[in-house]
């Protein structure tokens, strides 16, 4: 296939006008990007349902389960900005295909892992693949389709991805119950094979011809070093080893790497994160709210499947199905929430939404050994899901609109990284703060008490996010970005805001 170089947002197809969704090739391109992004999204949600089964098979401590989730988040958060730059520099299809293949190989290693240690290592490798394929998915659509088609195409991508995300925990729970947790990783192999075949046959290659020269490898390496050091120190310290030289050394390395990262980004000619973007009070405040809210979501969605299965005795299938209303509410309401924010401004929704989420988190504390779905679980799920629907699209829109138009892609990418970093830190720290350590997840009364503490802690921090938004977020931002982000908001689910590589802001 002849490679078609494109400028930012320009066509990458055979003709200068770009692809159209009504064409056969357009449908194949959409299919490849939906399947690729859904594969990574599904894995992030399904693994939570598998945690009790994984823990029992490997006789793992809670720290081991934390690393199964945190290892993936760590490499995704640390490398996703670099991956966006690689897409623009070397080709969006090429990096996307490499990411899908890498993800598949790592999934196979996860499926055959004989120990918790190897599973954690494989999950970190899987995160590298997730980081490579995530920005490429949406960047391919932006660069390949005609300008007038992009809104419709991204809406379809969001909707189809949302359906896959909604069904993921249920399907994953069924596979765990019927066969084994290992099958949730093996199922990625045929999906990846299909994505690679379709991509090589139908997806046009696109690049940014201006993306040449220096790539900030040092900044990315320091990001990973900071996340590794801090998360390792928090997880290992949470077992009661806060004074251990290894724990203190890891935390010190993480903090030093973070400081050096700031120094490097201020001095290099093409930083992976231009720090002057944080001069916008609106942008900094939005990312502060993102850190608090998505952090608590990550922490609670690490603990909730364990609570439902170990304390309330739900099967993996039932635990996965119990969360379906959250994603369906996001799917049904996110676009409307984004449209409302575009009309009235984001401040009200970003203030009320996190407080509503906090109320839902507090309601989760009512779940006990009885586990009555209609009386205990469903009310919490509905309030929580409604709060997310109020919050997610305006938050994403504000992250994009609070930066200059030419930096909207970078702003979305930074916001995505902040969201994943918040989840990583919460998975590392929230269990310990709530008193969940060692093998306490195997003792239902002990875990139930810890989970209740965690729910209340998460509720307080989410409510603080709403207060922060009320104090700092202002209306009257650039109006076209909220409408654009509203199209993307459908696919945000509970993992992270949608990501676009830094050079992929649409030109139209």
C-alpha positions in Angstrom: 0.0 0.0 0.0 1.3 3.4 -0.9 2.0 5.5 2.1 0.1 8.8 2.2 1.7 11.5 4.3 -0.6 14.0 5.7 -0.5 17.3 7.6 -2.4 17.6 10.8 -6.0 16.7 10.3 -5.5 16.3 6.6 -6.6 13.4 4.6 -4.6 10.2 4.7 -6.7 8.4 2.0 -6.2 8.1 -1.7 -8.0 11.3 -2.5 -7.4 14.7 -1.0 -11.0 14.8 0.4 -10.5 11.9 2.8 -12.5 8.8 3.5 -16.3 8.6 3.9 -18.1 6.4 6.4 -20.5 5.2 3.7 -17.7 3.6 1.7 -16.5 0.0 2.3 -13.0 1.2 3.2 -14.4 3.8 5.6 -16.3 1.1 7.4 -13.2 -1.2 7.6 -11.1 1.7 9.1 -13.8 2.4 11.7 -14.0 -1.3 12.5 -10.2 -1.6 13.1 -10.0 1.4 15.4 -13.1 0.4 17.4 -11.9 -3.2 17.9 -8.4 -2.0 18.8 -9.4 0.6 21.4 -12.2 -1.6 22.8 -9.6 -4.4 23.4 -7.5 -2.2 25.6 -10.6 -0.7 27.3 -12.1 -4.1 28.0 -9.0 -5.4 29.6 -8.9 -2.5 32.0 -12.4 -3.3 33.3 -12.4 -7.1 33.1 -9.3 -7.6 35.1 -11.0 -6.1 38.1 -13.6 -8.8 38.0 -10.9 -11.5 37.9 -8.9 -10.3 40.9 -10.4 -12.7 43.5 -9.9 -15.7 41.2 -6.3 -14.6 40.5 -5.6 -14.0 44.2 -6.9 -17.4 45.2 -5.0 -19.3 42.5 -1.6 -17.6 43.3 -2.3 -17.2 47.1 -1.5 -13.6 46.6 -1.5 -10.8 49.1 -3.5 -7.6 48.4 -0.2 -6.0 47.3 0.1 -8.6 44.5 -3.4 -7.7 43.3 -2.6 -4.0 43.5 0.3 -4.6 41.2 -1.8 -6.5 38.7 -3.8 -3.4 38.2 -1.1 -0.8 38.9 1.5 -2.4 36.6 -0.8 -1.8 33.6 -1.7 1.7 34.6 1.9 2.6 35.3 3.2 1.9 31.8 0.1 3.3 30.1 0.3 6.6 32.0 4.1 6.8 31.6 4.2 6.2 27.9 1.0 7.4 26.4 2.3 10.9 25.6 5.4 9.5 23.9 3.2 7.1 21.9 1.2 10.1 20.6 4.4 11.7 19.4 5.6 8.4 17.8 2.3 8.2 15.9 2.8 11.6 14.3 6.4 10.9 13.6 6.6 7.4 12.3 3.0 6.8 11.1 -0.3 6.3 12.9 -1.2 3.0 11.4 2.3 1.6 12.0 2.4 2.5 15.7 -1.2 1.3 16.1 -0.5 -2.1 14.5 2.7 -2.5 16.6 0.7 -1.6 19.7 -2.0 -4.2 18.9 0.6 -6.9 18.2 2.5 -6.0 21.4 -0.8 -6.1 23.4 -1.6 -9.5 22.0 1.7 -11.0 22.9 1.6 -9.6 26.4 -1.9 -11.0 26.8 -0.7 -14.4 25.9 2.0 -14.2 28.5 -0.7 -13.0 31.0 -2.8 -16.1 30.2 0.0 -18.6 30.8 1.7 -16.9 33.7 2.6 -19.5 36.3 3.1 -17.0 39.1 1.8 -13.6 40.3 5.2 -12.1 39.6 5.2 -13.0 36.0 1.6 -11.9 35.6 2.5 -8.5 37.0 5.4 -8.2 34.6 3.2 -9.3 31.7 0.6 -6.7 32.7 3.3 -4.0 32.6 4.2 -5.2 29.1 0.5 -5.1 28.2 0.4 -1.5 29.3 3.2 -0.6 26.8 1.0 -2.1 24.0 -2.0 -0.2 25.4 -0.1 3.1 25.4 1.0 2.5 21.7 -2.5 1.7 20.4 -4.6 4.1 22.3 -3.6 7.4 20.7 -3.3 5.8 17.3 -6.9 4.7 17.3 -8.5 8.2 17.3 -5.6 9.8 15.4 -6.3 7.4 12.5 -9.9 8.6 12.3 -8.9 12.2 12.5 -6.3 12.0 9.8 -8.1 9.6 7.4 -11.7 10.8 7.2 -12.9 13.9 5.4 -13.4 16.9 7.7 -17.2 16.9 7.4 -17.2 13.2 8.3 -15.1 13.3 11.4 -17.8 14.2 13.9 -20.1 11.4 12.7 -17.2 8.9 12.6 -16.0 9.7 16.1 -19.6 9.5 17.4 -19.8 6.0 15.9 -16.4 5.1 17.4 -17.6 6.4 20.8 -20.9 4.6 20.7 -19.6 1.2 19.5 -16.7 1.4 22.0 -19.2 2.3 24.7 -21.3 -0.8 23.9 -18.1 -3.0 24.1 -17.2 -1.4 27.4 -20.7 -2.0 28.8 -20.6 -5.7 27.9 -17.0 -6.3 28.9 -17.4 -7.0 32.7 -20.4 -9.2 32.1 -18.7 -11.2 29.3 -15.5 -11.4 31.3 -17.4 -12.5 34.4 -19.0 -15.3 32.4 -15.7 -16.5 31.0 -14.2 -16.5 34.5 -17.1 -18.5 35.9 -17.4 -20.9 33.0 -13.7 -21.6 32.3 -10.9 -19.6 34.0 -9.6 -16.0 34.5 -6.9 -16.9 31.9 -9.5 -16.8 29.2 -10.0 -13.0 29.5 -6.5 -12.6 28.2 -6.6 -15.3 25.5 -9.7 -13.8 24.0 -7.6 -10.8 23.0 -5.6 -12.9 20.5 -8.3 -13.4 17.8 -9.4 -9.8 18.2 -5.8 -8.6 17.8 -5.3 -10.8 14.7 -8.5 -9.4 13.1 -7.4 -5.8 13.9 -3.9 -6.3 12.4 -5.3 -7.9 9.2 -7.9 -5.2 8.7 -5.4 -2.4 9.4 -2.8 -3.7 7.0 -5.3 -4.2 4.3 -7.6 -1.2 4.6 -6.2 1.5 6.9 -4.3 4.3 5.1 -0.9 5.3 6.6 -0.7 8.9 7.7 2.0 11.0 9.3 2.6 14.6 10.3 5.3 15.8 7.9 6.2 18.6 10.4 6.9 16.0 13.2 10.6 15.7 12.6 13.8 16.0 14.7 13.9 15.7 18.4 11.6 13.3 20.4 11.7 13.8 24.2 12.7 10.3 25.2 14.3 11.6 28.4 11.0 13.2 29.5 9.2 9.9 29.0 11.8 7.9 30.8 11.7 10.2 33.8 7.9 10.0 33.8 8.1 6.2 34.0 10.8 6.4 36.7 8.8 8.8 38.8 5.6 6.6 38.5 7.5 3.4 39.3 9.3 4.8 42.3 6.3 6.4 43.9 3.8 3.6 43.2 6.3 0.9 44.3 7.0 2.8 47.5 3.3 3.3 48.2 2.3 -0.3 47.6 5.2 -1.9 49.5 4.9 0.7 52.3 1.2 0.0 52.7 2.1 -3.5 54.0 3.6 -1.8 57.1 7.1 -1.3 55.8 7.2 2.5 55.6 10.6 2.7 57.3 12.2 0.0 55.0 15.2 1.3 53.2 13.8 -0.2 49.9 10.5 1.7 50.4 12.2 5.0 51.3 14.7 4.6 48.5 11.9 4.0 45.9 9.9 7.0 47.1 13.1 9.1 47.0 13.9 8.0 43.4 10.3 8.7 42.4 10.3 12.2 43.8 13.8 13.0 42.4 12.7 11.7 38.9 9.7 14.0 39.1 11.8 17.0 39.9 14.3 16.2 37.2 11.4 15.8 34.8 10.3 19.3 35.4 13.8 20.7 34.9 14.2 18.7 31.7 10.9 19.8 30.3 11.8 23.4 30.9 15.0 23.1 29.0 14.6 20.8 26.1 13.6 22.3 22.7 10.6 20.0 22.1 9.3 18.8 25.5 6.8 16.0 25.6 4.8 18.1 28.0 5.2 21.9 27.5 4.8 23.1 31.0 3.6 26.5 30.0 0.3 24.9 29.2 -0.3 24.8 33.0 -0.2 28.6 33.1 -3.9 28.5 32.4 -5.7 28.4 35.7 -8.7 26.7 34.1 -6.5 24.0 32.7 -4.6 23.4 35.9 -7.8 23.3 37.9 -9.5 20.9 35.5 -6.6 18.5 35.8 -6.7 18.9 39.6 -10.3 17.8 39.6 -9.5 15.0 37.2 -6.8 13.7 39.5 -9.2 13.6 42.5 -12.2 12.1 40.7 -10.5 9.5 38.5 -8.2 8.6 41.3 -11.1 7.6 43.5 -12.8 5.9 40.6 -9.7 3.8 40.0 -9.3 3.0 43.7 -13.0 2.0 44.2 -13.2 -0.1 41.0 -10.2 -2.0 42.3 -12.0 -2.8 45.5 -15.6 -3.1 44.5 -15.4 -6.4 42.6 -13.6 -7.9 45.6 -16.3 -6.7 47.9 -19.1 -8.1 45.7 -17.4 -11.5 45.3 -15.7 -12.1 48.6 -18.2 -10.4 51.0 -21.5 -10.5 49.2 -20.8 -13.9 47.5 -21.6 -12.7 43.9 -20.3 -14.9 41.1 -17.9 -13.2 38.7 -20.7 -13.0 36.2 -23.1 -11.4 38.6 -20.4 -9.0 39.8 -19.7 -7.9 36.2 -23.4 -7.6 35.4 -24.1 -5.5 38.5 -22.1 -2.6 37.1 -23.8 -2.5 33.7 -26.2 0.4 34.6 -23.2 2.7 35.1 -21.9 2.4 31.5 -25.4 2.4 30.0 -26.1 5.7 31.8 -22.9 7.1 30.5 -23.7 5.9 27.0 -27.2 7.4 27.2 -26.5 10.7 28.9 -22.9 11.8 28.2 -23.7 13.5 24.9 -26.6 15.3 26.4 -24.4 16.4 29.4 -21.8 17.7 27.0 -24.4 19.6 25.0 -25.8 21.2 28.2 -22.3 22.2 29.2 -21.7 23.8 25.8 -24.8 25.9 26.4 -24.5 26.9 30.1 -20.7 26.5 30.8 -19.0 23.7 32.7 -18.9 25.1 36.2 -22.3 23.9 37.5 -21.9 20.4 36.2 -18.3 20.0 37.3 -19.3 21.2 40.8 -22.6 19.2 41.2 -21.4 16.1 39.3 -18.5 15.1 41.7 -20.7 15.6 44.7 -23.3 13.3 43.2 -20.5 10.8 42.5 -19.5 11.2 46.2 -23.0 10.4 47.3 -23.0 7.2 45.2 -19.6 6.2 46.6 -21.0 6.7 50.2 -23.9 4.5 49.3 -21.5 1.7 48.3 -20.6 1.5 51.9 -24.0 0.0 52.6 -23.1 -3.2 50.7 -22.7 -6.1 53.2 -22.7 -9.9 53.4 -26.3 -9.9 52.3 -25.5 -8.2 49.1 -29.1 -7.4 48.2 -28.8 -6.0 44.7 -32.1 -3.9 44.6 -31.7 -2.5 48.1 -27.9 -2.1 48.5 -26.0 -2.2 45.1 -28.4 -0.7 42.6 -29.1 2.6 44.4 -25.4 3.2 44.7 -24.8 2.2 41.1 -27.6 4.6 39.8 -26.5 7.6 41.9 -22.8 7.0 41.0 -23.6 6.5 37.3 -25.7 9.7 37.2 -22.9 11.6 38.8 -20.4 10.4 36.3 -22.8 11.3 33.4 -23.1 14.8 34.8 -19.3 15.2 35.2 -17.3 13.3 32.5 -18.2 15.2 29.2 -17.9 18.7 30.7 -14.6 17.8 32.4 -13.2 16.5 29.1 -14.5 19.5 27.2 -13.0 21.9 29.7 -9.6 20.2 29.6 -9.6 20.8 25.8 -11.2 24.2 25.7 -8.9 25.7 28.5 -5.9 25.4 26.2 -5.3 27.3 22.9 -7.1 25.7 19.9 -3.8 24.5 18.4 -3.1 22.6 21.6 -6.4 20.9 22.2 -4.9 17.5 21.3 -2.1 18.0 23.8 -4.5 19.2 26.5 -6.7 16.1 26.1 -3.6 13.8 26.2 -2.3 15.5 29.4 -5.7 15.1 30.9 -5.8 11.4 30.0 -2.4 10.9 31.6 -3.5 12.7 34.8 -6.6 10.5 35.0 -4.6 7.3 34.7 -2.0 8.6 37.1 -4.7 9.3 39.6 -6.1 5.8 39.3 -2.6 4.4 39.7 -1.9 6.3 42.9 -5.3 5.5 44.4 -4.9 1.8 43.7 -1.5 2.0 45.4 -2.7 4.0 48.4 -6.4 3.7 49.1 -6.4 0.1 50.3 -3.8 0.8 52.9 -5.4 4.0 54.1 -8.7 2.1 54.5 -6.9 -0.7 56.5 -6.9 -3.3 53.7 -3.5 -5.1 53.9 -2.0 -8.5 53.6 -4.5 -11.3 52.9 -7.4 -9.4 54.5 -9.4 -9.7 51.2 -9.7 -13.4 52.0 -11.4 -12.6 55.3 -14.9 -11.2 54.5 -15.6 -9.4 57.8 -12.2 -7.7 57.8 -12.4 -6.7 54.1 -16.0 -5.4 54.5 -14.9 -3.0 57.2 -12.0 -1.8 55.1 -14.2 -1.4 52.1 -16.6 0.7 54.0 -13.8 3.0 55.1 -12.5 3.2 51.6 -16.0 4.1 50.3 -16.3 7.0 52.7 -12.7 8.2 52.1 -13.3 8.2 48.3 -16.6 10.0 48.8 -14.9 12.8 50.8 -12.2 13.2 48.2 -14.6 13.2 45.2 -16.7 15.8 47.0 -13.5 17.9 47.4 -13.2 17.7 43.7 -16.6 19.3 43.3 -15.7 22.0 45.8 -12.4 22.6 43.9 -14.3 22.9 40.6 -16.8 25.4 42.1 -13.9 27.6 43.4 -11.8 27.5 40.3 -13.7 26.6 37.1 -15.2 29.5 35.1 -17.6 29.6 32.2 -17.2 31.4 29.0 -14.5 29.2 27.4 -13.9 28.6 23.7 -17.3 27.2 22.6 -16.3 24.9 19.8 -14.2 22.6 22.0 -17.0 21.6 24.4 -19.1 20.6 21.4 -16.2 18.6 20.0 -15.4 16.9 23.3 -19.1 16.1 23.7 -18.8 13.8 20.7 -15.8 12.1 22.4 -17.4 12.0 25.9 -19.5 8.9 25.0 -16.5 6.6 25.2 -15.0 7.8 28.4 -16.7 5.2 30.6 -14.9 5.0 33.9 -11.3 4.5 32.7 -10.1 7.8 31.4 -11.0 10.7 29.2 -10.6 10.2 25.5 -7.1 10.6 24.2 -5.8 12.4 21.1 -2.2 12.7 20.2 -0.7 16.2 20.6 -0.6 16.9 16.9 -4.1 15.7 16.1 -6.3 18.6 16.7 -8.6 18.9 13.8 -7.9 21.5 11.2 -11.5 22.2 10.3 
